[in-house]
Amino acid sequence: MMTSYHEGELAVQAQAGVQIEASRISKMLRPTIPPIAQNFLRNQQMVIASTIDADGNVWASLLTGEPGFLAVPDEQIVEIHATPAPGDPLAENIHEGATIGLIAVEFATRRRIRINGSMEMGQGSIIVHTDQVFSNCHKYIHAEHEPFKQRIAQAKRAGLLTEGQRRWIESADTFFIASYHVDGGADASHRGGPSGFVRVEDETRLLFPDYSGNRMFQTLGNLSVNPRAGLLFLDFERGGTLQLTGKARIHWDEKHRAAFAGAERVIEYNIDEVVEIGE
């Protein structure tokens, strides 16, 4: 059970010069779900899951349902009464004892909560046993987004982005990122910014800024040790999802930062596989 920082998080905190602040807010990490967060989860209609496939690739996946599809029978268990969309790698990554990270975001209120733990299979559900539970800073959450309604048709897999997918990413103001550390487990996080804050350099490479956040650096801490990461983009109008798995590299230099207003670091992301699910 990880209720403090691992070596990757500590290293990034040190490089960013925020060790004292990060140590102070580490009390936010807890193994249990407080009552207010339990009620929040029960009212949600979507959750993002971070999981690892048999080859070690990291994926960010969407699960949806009517309010109540996330049940919280006690302070250390979340039951997800939903199944992955056909073609989502999540279906192959679910197994007893596997690590999983969750993030639930309510765009209208700009609230979110993250849960990291392990899973087991229930009767038509995924049961998550919590190791880490914490709320997040509400920065960069776009409140104007309507609740996401997934429309499932078919899954398309490829190794390169299409022109349509490039335009999708370049117009996004929101995406989710999944990462993994052998001790800390899987983690899912939210990233937001102005439309166009993710830049597509070519059909296999992206750049996006890392802005000031909560100073814990769970995502970057994971990436500093294990560069594998999954990205998930949502098409709020058409109900489609775009999943990427690949490897990330953190750039701290001024040359990269200068290309993105307000960036404290820049992430270079190289794509290994693409999965698009939608009409």
Disulfide bonds with the S-S distance in Angstrom:
none
